[in-house]
Amino acid sequence: MRRGDANLLISVPILDREVFAKLWELRVGRVNLYLLDTDIPENSAEDRLITAELYGGDLEMRMRQEIMLGIGGVKALTALGIRA
């Protein structure tokens, strides 16, 4: 996990490598919405596609998406100091 200028990157082990995701925070009304984005220079072209399309791709891509959302989501919330 790396915190930069206002950028927060989390990493998740998927298969034999670390896949990174940038955390985006959007304000929607009075609610903060957090998004994970794998389309960043730290990732391979293949891994950049994980967050390109919701519920898209084959079974392997769906598993990568679910791993990123589950494990990456918990890591992102922890880094932000948000506890359930």
C-alpha positions as semicolon CSV with decimal commas, in nm:
position;residue;x (nm);y (nm);z (nm)
1;M;0,000;0,000;0,000
2;R;0,143;0,339;-0,097
3;R;0,015;0,684;-0,020
4;G;0,133;0,963;-0,248
5;D;0,029;1,322;-0,315
6;A;-0,342;1,252;-0,279
7;N;-0,314;0,918;-0,446
8;L;-0,364;0,596;-0,264
9;L;-0,248;0,273;-0,426
10;I;-0,328;-0,065;-0,284
11;S;-0,187;-0,394;-0,405
12;V;-0,350;-0,734;-0,419
13;P;-0,179;-1,065;-0,500
14;I;-0,349;-1,222;-0,802
15;L;-0,199;-1,539;-0,944
16;D;0,180;-1,494;-0,935
17;R;0,200;-1,114;-0,921
18;E;0,093;-0,801;-0,736
19;V;-0,183;-0,603;-0,905
20;F;-0,217;-0,238;-0,807
21;A;-0,531;-0,027;-0,790
22;K;-0,567;0,347;-0,749
23;L;-0,836;0,460;-0,510
24;W;-1,071;0,733;-0,630
25;E;-1,304;0,919;-0,396
26;L;-1,616;1,086;-0,533
27;R;-1,871;1,287;-0,342
28;V;-2,226;1,184;-0,438
29;G;-2,464;1,407;-0,249
30;R;-2,368;1,360;0,115
31;V;-2,205;1,022;0,056
32;N;-1,844;0,939;-0,028
33;L;-1,812;0,682;-0,306
34;Y;-1,481;0,495;-0,334
35;L;-1,371;0,333;-0,660
36;L;-1,075;0,107;-0,741
37;D;-0,901;0,156;-1,077
38;T;-0,645;-0,090;-1,217
39;D;-0,587;0,111;-1,538
40;I;-0,261;0,259;-1,410
41;P;0,103;0,243;-1,530
42;E;0,208;0,006;-1,249
43;N;0,006;-0,280;-1,403
44;S;0,048;-0,493;-1,713
45;A;-0,189;-0,439;-2,006
46;E;-0,380;-0,751;-1,900
47;D;-0,425;-0,635;-1,540
48;R;-0,534;-0,286;-1,648
49;L;-0,852;-0,445;-1,784
50;I;-0,970;-0,580;-1,446
51;T;-1,174;-0,269;-1,368
52;A;-1,247;-0,169;-1,729
53;E;-1,589;-0,331;-1,742
54;L;-1,825;-0,427;-1,464
55;Y;-1,942;-0,790;-1,477
56;G;-1,762;-0,843;-1,805
57;G;-1,529;-1,106;-1,936
58;D;-1,487;-1,474;-1,880
59;L;-1,479;-1,667;-1,552
60;E;-1,109;-1,592;-1,495
61;M;-1,164;-1,216;-1,535
62;R;-1,463;-1,230;-1,300
63;M;-1,247;-1,400;-1,038
64;R;-0,981;-1,128;-1,075
65;Q;-1,251;-0,862;-1,037
66;E;-1,393;-1,026;-0,726
67;I;-1,047;-1,066;-0,570
68;M;-0,969;-0,699;-0,638
69;L;-1,303;-0,583;-0,500
70;G;-1,297;-0,808;-0,193
71;I;-0,935;-0,797;-0,080
72;G;-0,858;-0,460;-0,241
73;G;-1,174;-0,306;-0,098
74;V;-1,085;-0,409;0,257
75;K;-0,728;-0,281;0,212
76;A;-0,854;0,052;0,075
77;L;-1,102;0,104;0,359
78;T;-0,837;0,012;0,616
79;A;-0,591;0,260;0,459
80;L;-0,859;0,531;0,483
81;G;-0,922;0,448;0,848
82;I;-1,278;0,333;0,780
83;R;-1,394;0,047;1,000
84;A;-1,712;-0,154;0,965
